[in-house]
Amino acid sequence: MRSRFFLCASVFFFAACSPPIITPTESFPTEKPITPPQTISAFLTPRATLFPTLAPTLSPTPPTPITAHPRLYFSANDLTRVRAWAVATNPAYQNIAALAAKMKSEMDAGRVPNQDIGDPELASPFITESYAETFAFLSLIENDPNTRADYARRARALLMFAINRAAQGAAAGSPFRDPKFSISARSFEYADAFALTVDWIYPTLSADEKTQIRKVFLRWISENLNANLASVYEHPQPNGVINSPALTDSTFKIRWATSARFANHLRNIGLMALALDARDDVDGLLRGYLKNATGAWLYVLDYALRYEIRGGLAAEGMDYGTEQLGAVAQFLFALNTAGQDNPAQFGAQVVLRAAPFWNDVMAAYLASSAPAPKQTRTGARYYPLATYGDTRDLSAQSVIELFAPLALYYARNDDAARAATARWIAQNLQAPSPNNFQSPRKTIFSFLLFDPAIQQLPDPRPLLPRAYLAPGIGRILARTDWSADAAWLTYKLGWNTIEHQHGDANQIEFFRRGEWLTKERAGQGASIGSSDYHNTVTVENTKPTTINKPAQEENYKRGSQWFYNSNGDGILHTYSFGDGYTYILGDSSTLYDSNVLQSTDIVHVSRALVWLQPDFLIVYDRADTGTKGRFKRFWLNTPTRAEITGNRATVTTAQGQHLFVTTLLPLNAAITSESAEPLPDQVARDEPMQFRLRVQAPLDQTSVRFLHVLQGADAGARPASLTLIESKDDTKYSGVVVGTIAILFREQEFTPFSSVTYTVPANTTAHLVTGLRPNGDYDVKIQNVNDKIQVTITNGGTSRADSGGVLLIGKLK
């Protein structure tokens, strides 16, 4: 069974477009049933959060199912209130009115639906169902009855245009009839429009039309239940089983439940099952699929949210992952508005507030937001997110589809504090891109969310601690404060099993004074997803005997961690957030080896780092192979080309800041600065990292240690003085004195500690010694020897390491 990502420390913490089919034998042929980690609760609390976790208690009064329409996202009781917002002075109404005017013009010109080719992807210039959804929504919120009637007529005509063609039965390549139409890219973006349109114009539909709709919905649900475009685990297995541990008996089943594909299938099945009334579903077959949506799809996903991606961040990143979480939140919200979130009937997984994940997601996204806002060409501002995973466009960051349903849910359930925070996130982390106002889903949610009577909400971020851990994906986000001038460190080390994930284990990023000094080179594809674009280490492995996919070739030639096929997960061994420093130790060894591909020469790869706040990152990498002659490289993306003098690279940013990168180990390393590959079809739009620094160790070594000091500095500043430290004891240490502070790392992290003696300059005032036993006690002897300071550390004594195994001697400030 695949080694599951886990934490090994005592917690010291305040709260591509056509992916390959992945089958179980490709990665883990010995996959076995799993159980939740026994120590999971130790890593869930305490954790940074805005609110106390809500107790998953069942309400003594079960919800009443809503039989009237509308019931998806809002009800008839809401109409008077939202119609009062449909006025020209409301910016949210202006956006949807402008979109509707454009759509009406295109419909009246005959372009819609006639020029919609009804394809399963997104090749069509016009998406009929998106027009129907927009018109259906306006048929409810407009104040003029004649206008409402016109919109309802338009929505009905467009809806039935598509339904009548789909009702002719599945036919590959035929408009609206292709078996992939309901399960491929178009369905992810727009399939929910069918169920929403049906609900919102239900009184205008005839009995015969509802019969046709039911027929089509049943076929589409069947196709979703057996979806297999990216993985055999794209749907719950065994099929037809509900609320059973058999659904969560393998890592693959659970992890694929965190994919955007899985979540979109879930939402679309659930909404279709909720749309029709009982009298129009005589045998109850269509409505019965709600038990499948909640008892199979949501059952597995709820488990994954509690264990595999606990902590509020998605597996697939801030692009596809936000889409995934949004689809789930939309379904949970629809269950609530339809009065169908009854845990006694469907299980506790239907109650959004019962899952700790949704409590964490707001704190996680706030912790992922940049200290300084980005200003667009029009003067609008938003806070960019620290991305990971496949990313298409940094300028089109969208969170409204996730945080609008969350905010609306909390507001509907009398939780004003959470509703206000989710609204603030949707308002301030949503990029004001024109593309974000061309999506009916985003525009509709914006209208429902932003009550014009609610003024600017207070920034909730200062209420959060300065460091956040999302343990499920191994994501650490730490900053000096919550001001715009804060320095910010991001780190990632997790698992890599599903699509849209990258070879980013042990990735670091550094943000200072309003700009990135170094970060991942964001994008989507096998090349940019490989480890050499993720500020980590690459190591040459044995060439696979058989390479079946382009991604495998890219991973091999770059010395990357493997996509899909690695031997195990990253292990976040320990970390600590001290006063003035952050320490992290992560092991990524098994991500570089693949038994399946017979590429297994990597013995060990790990990274230890100390962030000496605010300006210094000291990074110690270990890379061991079984064979000489294998390249071992340290990579760092930079916004401009670095100037290299000796062992130091100097990067000057557009704002005049400096990033000094000094290579202390290995000796005789080859240091080069190069342009990043163009990769025109892979690089995310507006990605600022255009160059990269490469440090290659001599090829004659099987075991290499890299030691780098990264220093952020203002314009005109000089690099700090650095002194290399190397001990000679049984427990060998290497390190550096940065100014007057010594930082030391163990050469072999996972061997027993006996003692260490090292010498530093006489002006050294503080020491951070890592690699010790968490909360262990040590004896420290300091003496002057030949005008230097000699330090000896042995087991036992009165000096105690912190919970991450870091011993602080002296004071940092």
N, C-alpha and C positions, 0 to 999 in steps of 0.2 A: 504494500500500500504506500502511496505517496506520503512522504514526511509532511505533516501539516505545519504551517507557519505558527510559531508560538513565541512567547516571551519567557525569558529565563531569569528575570530580575525581580527583586522586591520592588514594588512600585513606589517611587518617590515623586509624586505628581499631584499637583493641584488640578482639584478638579478644574485589414484593408478592404475595399469595396466588395470583393468576391473572395472571401476567406476559404481556406481549404476545409474539407470535412474532417472533423476530428473524431476518431473512434477510440475506444478504450485501449485497444492493443497498440496504438501508436505511442502511448506514453507509459501506462502502468498496467502491464499485462497481469499483474498479481493483485489488482484492485480488490479490496475486501471491505466488508461492512465497517462502519466507523461509529463511534459514539462521541458525544461532546467532550472536549477537554475537561478533565476532572478539576483542574485548577482555574477554570475560567473566571469564577467570581472574584478571584484575587486581582484580576487585571481589569475588572470593570469599574471598581470604585477604590478610592475616589478619583474622579476625572473632571477635567474642566468642563463646566456646563453652566448655562444661564439659569437653569431651573432644576429643582429636585426632580428625579425620575418619578414619573407617575406610577402608582401601584396598579398592577394589572388586575384590578378587581372587576367583577361582573356587576353591572347595574341591576338593582333589584327590580327595576321596571324595564322590561324588554322594549326595544323600539317598535313602533307601529309601522308596518310596511305601507308605503304611499301607493295608492292605486290611481291617483289622478296624474295628469301631465301639466307642466313638465315635472320631472322628478330627478333628473340627472343634472347635478351641479347647482340647481336651485329649484324652487317649487312655486306653485301658484301664490303662496303667501308672500313671496319675495317680489312679485311683479310690480306692485305699487311703488315699492321702495326703489327698485332699479330703474323704473321708468322715469322717476324723478331725476335720475342722473343723465338721461338721454337728452341733453341740452347742449347747445352750441358752445357754451362757456366751459364745458368739461373736456379737458384734453384727451381723456381716454375715449370719450364718445367721438371726438373729432377724428381720432385714428380709425375707429371702426367704420365711421360714416364715410371717410375717404376711401377706405378699402372697398366698402359696399358700392360706392359710386363707380369706381373703376370696374368692379365685377359686373354691375348692371350694364355698363357700356359694352363690355365684351360679350355679354349674353345677348344683348339687343342687336349687336353686329353679327350674330350667328357663329362667333368663334367658339362659344361654349353653349352646348356640349359638343358641337360638330367636329371641332379640331382636337378633341381629346382622343388619343389613340388607345386609351384604356389599358395601358401596359402595366406590368407588375413592378416596374422600377420607377424611375422619375424622369423618363425621357419625354413625356408629354408636356407640351407648353401650357396646357390648361388642365387642371385637376377638377373634374366635375363635382366631386363630393365636397371639396373645400368651398366651392361657391354655394352649394346647397346648405352646408353648415352655417355659413355666414348669414345667408338670407333667412334661414330658420331662426337663428338667434335674434335677428332684427325683427322678425315677425312677432316676437314676444315683448321686446323692450321699447319699440317705437311708441310714441304717444298717439299718433293719428291712426284711427282704425283702418282707413283706406290704405295707408302706407303699410300697416301690418299685414293686411290681406294680400297686397301685391307681393310682399316678400314671401309670404306663405305659399302663394301660387308658384313663384319662381323656385322655391326650395323643393316643392313637391314635383314639379316638372323635371328638375335635374336629378333628384333622387330616383324617380321611377325610370328615367332614361337609362341609368346605370343598372338598376335592379332588373328591369325587363330583359336586358341583354344577359346579365349574369344568370337569370332564371332559366336560360336555355341549356344550361349544364356546362360542366367543365370542358374546355377545349383549348389545348395549348396554342398560344399565339393569337387567340381571338380576343378582341377587346372586352374587358371586364369579365372574361370567362377563363382566362389562363389559371391553372391550379396554383400558380405562385402569386396571383393577384392579391390574395388575402393574407399572405405570409411573408412577402418580400418588402423591399425598401418603401414602396408607395404605401403599403399598409401601416408601416411604422409612423409615417408622417401624417397619414390622413384617414386610415380605416375607421378610427373612432367617430369620424364625421357621419358615417352611415347611421349608427345607433343614436347619436345625439340628434341628428335631423329627424329621425323617426319619432323620438320622444318629444321634440319641441314642436312638431306640426301634427301630432297624433290625431287630433280631431278632424283634420282635413283629409285624412287617408280613408279610402273606401275599404270595405271588407275584402274585396278581391286583391287590392293592392297590399293589404296586410298579409294575405295568404302568400303572395309572391315574395314579399320581404322575408317572411318566416322561412320559406323554402330556401332562399339564398343564404340567410343567416345560418341555417343548419349546415349547409355545405361548407360555408366558410369556417364555421367552428370545427367541423371535422378535419378540415385542412390544417387548422392551427393545432389541433390535438395531435397531429402526426407530423408537424413541421420538422424538417431535417435538412435545412439548407446549409447550415454551418457545422452542426454536430448532431449525433444521435441523441444527445442529452439536451436538445433544444426544447424539449417538452418533458413533463414529468413521466417517470416510469416506476412501476408498471402502469400502463395506460388503463384508466378506469378505476384505479384504486384511489381512495380518498382517506385523509386523516389517519394514515398508517405510517409507522416507522420504516416500512419497506420503501417509502418514497425518499428517505434520507439515509440510505444504507451505504452510500459511496460518496467519495469526495467529488467525483465528476458530477453527479446529480446535483449536489448542493452548489458547487461553484458555477455551473452553467445557469443555475437559477438566478445568478447575479448579473446575467448578461442583458443587454438592451433588447435583444431578440425575445428572450423568455418573457421579459416584463411587458413588451408590447403585445405579444400573444395573449398574455394574461388579461391585460386591460381590454383588448378588443373582444375576447370571449365574454368577459364579464359584462361589458356594456351591452352587447347584443342580447345576452340573457336577461338583462334588466329592462330592455326597451319596450317589449310588447306586453299587453295585458293578458291575464289568464284566459279571458273569453276568446281571445284571438290565438291562443295556443292550446287547442282543445285537449290534446293528450299530455300537455305539460312538458313535452320533450325539450323545447327551446329553453324555457324558464328553468328546467331541471339542470341545465348546464351551469347554473350559478353554484351548485354544490361542487361541480368539478373545478370551477374557477377558484373557489375559496378552499376546498378541501384537498385539492391536488396542487395546483399552481401556487396559491398563496401559502399553503401549508409548507411547501419546500422553501419558498422564498423567505418566509418568516423565520425558519430555522437558520437560513444563511445570514439574515440580518442580525441575528443574535450571536452568531459564532464566526462565520467566515469573513464577514466585512463589518464586524461590530466596531462602533466608533463614529459612524455618521458619514463615511466617505465610500464611494462606489469602487468596485474593482476595475472598471473600464475607464476611469478617469473623469475629468471635469467636463468633457464633451459628451461622449456616448454614455458615460456613467450618470451624468445629470439627467439625460434623456431617460435612462433606465429607472432611476429613482422617481422621476416625474410621472412616468406611466403608472407606477405602483401607487403613488400618492393620489393620482387622479382616480384610480379605481376605488381606493379606500374612501375617498371623498364621495364618490358616486354611491357607494354602499350606504354611507351615512345619510345623504340627502334622500335616498330611496327608502330609508328606514329598514335596510336589510343588513345592518351590521350587528346582528344578534349573535353573541358568542354562544348562547345556549343552543342555537340552531346550527351555526356554521363553524364554531370554534373560536378561541380567543384571538386567532390571527386576523379576524375581521375588524378588530377594534384598534384603530391607529394609535390611540393613546396608551395602549397596553404594551407596545413594543419599545424598549429603551432606545432603539436605533433612531426613531423619529425625534426623540428628545435630544439626541446627540447631533443630529444633522445640522441644526442651526448653528451650534457652537463650532462644529467642524468647518462649515463654510465661512463663518466669520474669521476663524483662525487661518483659513486659506486665502483670505483677501489681503491684497497688498497694502502696506501702510499708507501709501500716497495714492490719491485718485489719479486716473488718466483722463485727460481732456481731449475730446474729439474736435474735429475741425469746426464744428458748429458751436463749440463752447460747452456742450453737455459733458457731464462728468460721471464716472463710475469707477468702482474699485476692481481692478483686474484680479483674477484668481490665479494661484499657482497651479499650473496644469500638470497633468501626467496622463499617460495613455494616449491613444490616438486623438489627435487634435486637428481640426480642419481650419479654423479661422479664429485667431486671437482677438480680432476686432468685432466678432459677432457673438461674444459670450452671452449665453442665455440661461437664466435661472427661473424665469417666470413660471414655466410649466411645472416646476417642482414646488416653489415656495408660494405660489398663488393658491393651489389646492390646500396646502398646509395651513396657510393663514385663514382661508375661508372656513376650513374645518374647525380650527380653534375658535374662531369668532362665533361659529354656529353652535359651539359647545361651551360657550361662556368662559373661555380662557383668553382674556384680553391681553395678558402679558405675552403669551406665546404668539398670539395673532399679530401683535404690534411688531415683534421681532421679525417674524416671517415677512411682514409687509416691508419693513426697513430693508431686509435683504433683497427682496424682489425689486425694490425701488433703486437701490444703490449698487447692487452687484450686476444688474442687468445692463448690458451694453446698449446704448441708444443707437443701434445700427438700423438703417432703413429696412434691412432684411427682417428684423424682428417685428416690424409692423406690417409685413406682407403675409404672415402666418395667421390664419383664422384662430387657431388654438391660442396662440400667444395674445392676440388682440382681444379675444373674448375674455380670457382670464384677466387681462389688464383692466378691462372695463368692470368686471365683477369685483376685482380686488380693491381698486382705488376709488373708494367713496370720496367724492369731491369735498365732503364736509370735514374729512380728516386732514389736518395740516401736517407739515413736516414732522416726522417722528424723531425722537432722540436716538443718537447712535448708541447701540447696545454694547459695542465692543469693549469699551473701558471696564465693563463689569466682568469681563473674562480675565482669567490668569494669562500670563504672557507665554505659556507653553501649552501645547496640546498634543495628545497622542491619540491616533486612530489605530488601535492595535490590530484590527482585522487585516488591514493592508500594510501595516508597518510604516505609517506616515507620522512624522514628527514635524511640528511647526512651532518655532520658538522665535521670539522677538524681544527687543530690549524694552519696548513700551508700546503704547497704542497711538503715538503721535505720527504725523506724516514723515518725520525725520528718523523714524525708528530703523534700526538694523534688523534683518530678518533672515533666519536660517530655515531651509526646508531640507528634509531627508526622507528617503523612501527605501524600504526593504520588505518585500512581501512575497507573494506567490504569483506564478505566471502559468495559467492553465487555459484561459478562454481568449477569445478574439479581443482585439483592441488594446491588449496589454503590451508593454514594451520590456526590453531587457534593461530595466532601470534599477536593479538592486544595488543598494549602497550609493544611490544618487544623492548629490548635494547641490544646493543652490544658495546664492548669497545676494541679498538685496540691501542697498544702502542709499540713504539720502535721495529717495525717490526714483531709483532706477536699479535694474539688475546689473550687477557686476559679472555674474556668471549664472547660467541656468541651463536646463535641458534645451536642446534644439527641438522644438515641438513640431509635430507633424503626424502623418499617417502613412505607414508603409514599412516594408521589411528593412530597408537601409536605414532610414532615420529612426526606426524603432530599435535598432541594434545598440549595443552598450556603448559604442564609441561616441555616440551623440548624447550620452547621459551622465557626463561628469563622474565616471566611475572607471574601473580597471577592465581592460580586455586582455585575454590570455589565449595564446594559440593552443589548440587542441589537436588530437588525431583527426585526420580527415575521415568523415563517415564513409563507410563502405558503399552505401547507396544514398544518394540525395534525390528525393522525390519532389521537392517543392522549392521554388526560388527563395523562400524565406530561409530554408535550411542552408542554402549556399551562401546567402548573405551573412547569416549567423556564424558559419564556419570561417569564412575568409576574414572576418573582422575580429574574430576571437571573442564573440559576444556570448552572453547568456542565451540559452536556447528558448525559443518560443515553443510552447506546448510540450516539448519533448524532454524537458530536463528531469534529472533524477530526484529532485525534491524542491523544497521551498527555502527561502531566506529565513534566517533565524536572528531575530533581534535579541541578542543575549542579555544586554544590560544597557541602562541609560540613567542619567541623573541630571536634574536641573538645579544647579547650585546657585549661590549668590555670586553672580558675575561670570558664570561658566555653564556650558552644557556639554555633557559627555555622552557619546553613543558608541556602542560596539555591536557590529553586525557581521554575520557569516553568510556569504553567498555561494559557498563552494559547490553545493549540489546543483545550482542553477547553470553551471558551466559544463557539467558532464551529462551525457545521455547514453544510458545502456541501450535504449532502443536503436539509436543511430550508431552504436559501437564507437563512440567518441568519448573516451574516459581517461585522458591523461592528466586532468586537473586534480591535484592533490588537495590544495587548499587555497581559498581566496577569502579574505576578510578585511574589514576596514574598522579602524578606531579613529575617532576624531574628538577634538576638544574645540569648542567655540569659546574663545576668550573674549568676552563681550566688551565693546561692541565690534571691534575691527579685525580680529585675528581668528582664522580657522587653521588649526594644526591637524593635518590629515596623515594618518599612518596606515599604509596598505601592505598586506601580506599576500604574496602570490607564489605558489609552489606548483611545479609540474613534475611528472615522473621522468621526463626526457629533457636532455639539454637541447639547445637550439630553438626552443619555442619562444616566440616573442611575448613580452609582458609589457603592457603600456598603460600609462596614466593619461587620462584625457580631461580637458577642461574647455568648455565652449566660452567664447569671448565675443563681445560686440564689435570690437575692432582688432586689427592685427597686433599681436604682442611684439614688442621689441625685446630681443634677447641679448643679454650681456652676461657672459659666464653662465652661472647657474640660476640667474634671475631673469624672469620675463616680466615686462611692464606693459600693462594695458591701460590706455587712456580712453575714457568713455566720452560720449557726445557732450555730456555736461561738465567734462573736465576732471572727473574723479579718476583716481588711479586704482588699479588692482595689481599689487606686486605678488608674484608667485615665485617662491624660492624653492629649488630642489636641493635638499640636503642629502637624501639617499634615493637611489644607489649612487655611489661614486661613479664617475665617468658615464653618466646617463647621456643619451642623445636627446637634446631639447630642440624642438622645432615649432614654428607657428605657421599655420597654413590656412588657406581659404576653405571654408566648409564646402562640401560638394553641392552643386546647384540643386539637384534632386527636385526638379520643377513640379513634379506631380505628387510630391510628398511633403514638402515643407509647409507648415501652417502659415496662413496669411498674417503679415505683420510680425513675423518672428524676428526679434532683434539680434539673435546670435548668428553672426555671419562668418566667424573665424573660429579656429580651435587650436589649443595648445596640446602638443603630444610629447610625452616624456617616455622614452623607450630604454629599458634596462639592457645591459650587455647580454648577448645571446648565450654566453657560455655558462650561465647560472641557472640551476633548476629551482633555487629558492631565492626570491628577491623581496627586499623591503623598500617601499617607497616612503619617504618622509617629505612632506610639503608644508610650507607655511604660506597661506593666502592672507594678504593684508589689504583691507580697504582703506583708502586715504583720500583726503581732500586734495584739490589742485595745488601743486607746488610742494606738497609734503614729500619727505624722504622716507625710504624704507627703514624699518626698525632694525637695530642690531640683532643678529642671530648667532648663536653659538651651538654647534652640534654637541650632543651628549651621547656617549656610548659606555655602558658599564661592562665589566669583565667577569661578573659573578656567574654562578650556576644559573640563576634566573636572569637572563640577559635582557637589558633594557636599552632602548634608543630614545632620544628625545632632543629637545631644543630649548635653549634659553631665549625667550622673546623679551628683549629689553631687560627686565629684572625678574622675570617669572619663568621658572623651569617647568616644562611639561614632558612627561616620560611615558613611554608605551612599552609593553612587553613584546619581545621578539617572537616568542612562542606563547600565545595567549592562553592556551588550554592545557598547559603542563602545571604541575604543583609548584607553588611558590615556596622558596626556601628563604632567600635573602637577596638584597641588592645593595651595592655600594656604587656611588657615582660622585663625580666632582664637577662643580659649577663655579663660575666666576664669583669673586668676593662680594660683588654688589647685588647678588641674587637675593631677593626679599621674600619670595613665595615659591612653593613647589606644588604641582598637581601630578601625583603619581597614580597612574591608572592600572587596570589589570589586577587589582587586589580583590579579596573576598568581600562581597557586599556586606556592609556593617561589621566587617572584621576588625579585630584589635591588633595593633602593631606597636612595636618599639622603634623609636626614631632617635638616632644619635647623630648630632651635628658637631663637627669640629673643623678648625682651621688647619689646612695643610698646604704649605708652600704658597701662601697668599691666595689660596682658594678655599672654597667650602666643600668639605667632604660629608656626604650624607649616607648613613647606613640604616636600612630598614629590615627588621626581622619580625617573625611571627610573635604575637603576644605583646602586651604592653598597654599603654593608656591612650594611644592615639587611634581614633576610630575612623575607618573609611566610611564613605556615605553609602547609600543604598545601591549605587551603581558601581561600587568598588573603587572609588576615587578617594585618595587620601590628600587632603589639603594641609600643607605645612606652611605656617605663616598666614599672612593676609593678602588678598588680591588687591585691596584698595587701601 
